[in-house]
C-alpha cells in the first residue's frame, strides 16, 4: 500500500444525510399476530348461558367464521404479508443503491484541486528514448528505470523526473511525498475505442429492432438524455479507476460523453481526458442505427450529420463504412459496404477542417479501402489486407496526419468467437458473422504489424464481455492472439495511441513537461500484465485518485478467464 501523505479532498466527500437515513424495514409481523389472535378470540366465545336456538345459531355462525378464516382470509393475509415483506425488501435495496449512487456522484462532482507532490522511489516502466512520431511498436525501447522520483507541479504536468538520490533531497518546500518503494509506474493507458452505453453484459436484448427503437425514443427525451449522461459519467469514472487517463468514444447515445469530457476539461471533476464522437454517422438502416447512429441517405445528409456532431462539441468523428456483428440479422451483413466513399470523403473533409480525426467501422477489405481512400484516419476492427490497403495505411494523403492506423479490437472479437453461446448469448447469425470478422481482423492485424503500419489499440468497451474496467485484458489478448510482447502491448496502449491522436508531445510517456498521467502498480507489468487489473494509484492530469478500486462483474471475469 502506498504511504498516502499527499491525500486530499480530491477523493470526494461523504453524504452524511444519506449515510444516516433510516432504512429500517417496517415490522410486518402484525399480520401473523393478528391472525393468531383471531383464532384465539373465536375459540374462546362462551355459549353456556344462551338458549338452545341461539346457541345453535351462534355455534354455526362461529364454525362458518372459523372455516372462512382458516380457508380464505388467513392464507390471503399471510400472502399479503409476504408480498409486503418482499416489496419492502426491494424498496430497501433500491434505496441503498440510490444512496450509493448519490455518494458516488457527490464525490465525483467535488471540484478537484491541484497540489504539487512527488512520487518517490518508484521503478518506471516506459520508453524514455523514442520520439513522439516513432510509432512502430516493434522498435520500442520500453525498460525498467529503478528508484526514480516523479515530481508533479501545480499545473498538473511532470515538473522533473530522474534518480531519487538526486531529486528527492532537493524537493521544494510544500511538495508532498508519496513513497512508492517497491512499486512500478507506467504512463496512463490510452483507449481509442470506447462506448459508454453498457458495461459488458450480453447485448442481445438491446440489439433487437423493437428494443432499439424503444430505447432511442427514451434517450430522445429529457429524462433519457440525463440518464445517458449519468451512465457515461459512471462508466468513464470506472475507466479512470482502472488506469485509463485518455480515451476516445466512438458511438454515443447523444452528447453524453461530450458533456463529461467538458467537465473534465473545465476542471470540474477528476476524470480521463475524453475525445468524444457523439453518434456514429451511418447509412440508412446502417450499423448502430437507430440507437447510436445518425442515418444518412446521401452526401448532403452526411455533411449535415458531421456538422451537427461538431456543433454539439464532438472532438472525434466516427463513420460506419460497413455493417457490424452485434446488430446483424443476415449472414454476411457484417462487413457489407454501407456508407459510400463519397459520403465518407465529405465527412472527412469537414472534420479535418476542424482538426478532428475520423474513425471508420470497417470489417471487410472493400469497406477498409473505401474508408482509406476517403481520408479516414483510423480503421476500427479491420480485415485482411491487400497491397493497395497496406500502401494507403502507410501513406494516406487525405488523412489528417498523412497516415492511417489499424485500430484492432481483439478482445471483443475472440470473446464472441471462442466462448460458448450460453455465455455470449449471441444468436447463430451474429455468431457466424462474428467468427468470420474476427478471423479476418486477426489476419489483417498480423499483416499490419509485419508491414510497419501504425497499429493502435482500443477495447470496444460495452460490447459483450468487454467491461469498462478491462483495458488491460486487451493487452493480454494482443499477446495471446497477435504475438505481441508485453513491452509492445504497453507501448501501443501509451506511446502509439498518443501519437495517433496527435498528442504525442503531451501524453503517452513519463517525461518532463508532459501531462502527469501516471498509473502505479504492485508488480512489474512486463513480467505480470494482470497487475494492471488492480492498480494502486492513478494520476490524471496531475490529480491523484487513491485506492482506485472498481466493482468487477465476477461472472464476466470467470468467463474471460476461460480464454486462457
HELIX and SHEET records of a PDB file:
HELIX    1   1 UNK A    9  UNK A   11  5                                   3    
HELIX    2   2 UNK A   16  UNK A   19  1                                   4    
HELIX    3   3 UNK A   30  UNK A   43  1                                  14    
HELIX    4   4 UNK A   52  UNK A   68  1                                  17    
HELIX    5   5 UNK A   69  UNK A   73  3                                   5    
HELIX    6   6 UNK A   74  UNK A  108  1                                  35    
HELIX    7   7 UNK A  137  UNK A  139  5                                   3    
HELIX    8   8 UNK A  164  UNK A  167  1                                   4    
HELIX    9   9 UNK A  168  UNK A  170  5                                   3    
HELIX   10  10 UNK A  204  UNK A  207  1                                   4    
HELIX   11  11 UNK A  209  UNK A  219  1                                  11    
HELIX   12  12 UNK A  222  UNK A  241  1                                  20    
HELIX   13  13 UNK A  256  UNK A  265  1                                  10    
HELIX   14  14 UNK A  299  UNK A  312  1                                  14    
HELIX   15  15 UNK A  341  UNK A  353  1                                  13    
HELIX   16  16 UNK A  365  UNK A  374  1                                  10    
HELIX   17  17 UNK A  387  UNK A  394  1                                   8    
HELIX   18  18 UNK A  410  UNK A  418  1                                   9    
HELIX   19  19 UNK A  421  UNK A  424  1                                   4    
HELIX   20  20 UNK A  428  UNK A  451  1                                  24    
HELIX   21  21 UNK A  471  UNK A  482  1                                  12    
HELIX   22  22 UNK A  486  UNK A  491  1                                   6    
HELIX   23  23 UNK A  492  UNK A  496  3                                   5    
HELIX   24  24 UNK A  497  UNK A  500  1                                   4    
HELIX   25  25 UNK A  529  UNK A  533  5                                   5    
HELIX   26  26 UNK A  554  UNK A  561  1                                   8    
SHEET    1   A 5 UNK A   3  UNK A   4  0                                        
SHEET    2   A 5 UNK A 176  UNK A 179 -1                                        
SHEET    3   A 5 UNK A 117  UNK A 126  1                                        
SHEET    4   A 5 UNK A 143  UNK A 152 -1                                        
SHEET    5   A 5 UNK A 158  UNK A 163 -1                                        
SHEET    1   B 7 UNK A   3  UNK A   4  0                                        
SHEET    2   B 7 UNK A 176  UNK A 179 -1                                        
SHEET    3   B 7 UNK A 117  UNK A 126  1                                        
SHEET    4   B 7 UNK A 184  UNK A 187  1                                        
SHEET    5   B 7 UNK A 518  UNK A 521 -1                                        
SHEET    6   B 7 UNK A 537  UNK A 540 -1                                        
SHEET    7   B 7 UNK A 543  UNK A 546 -1                                        
SHEET    1   C 3 UNK A 189  UNK A 194  0                                        
SHEET    2   C 3 UNK A 244  UNK A 249  1                                        
SHEET    3   C 3 UNK A 273  UNK A 276  1                                        
SHEET    1   D 2 UNK A 280  UNK A 283  0                                        
SHEET    2   D 2 UNK A 293  UNK A 296  1                                        
SHEET    1   E 5 UNK A 317  UNK A 320  0                                        
SHEET    2   E 5 UNK A 358  UNK A 362  1                                        
SHEET    3   E 5 UNK A 378  UNK A 381  1                                        
SHEET    4   E 5 UNK A 405  UNK A 408  1                                        
SHEET    5   E 5 UNK A 455  UNK A 457  1                                        
END                                                                             
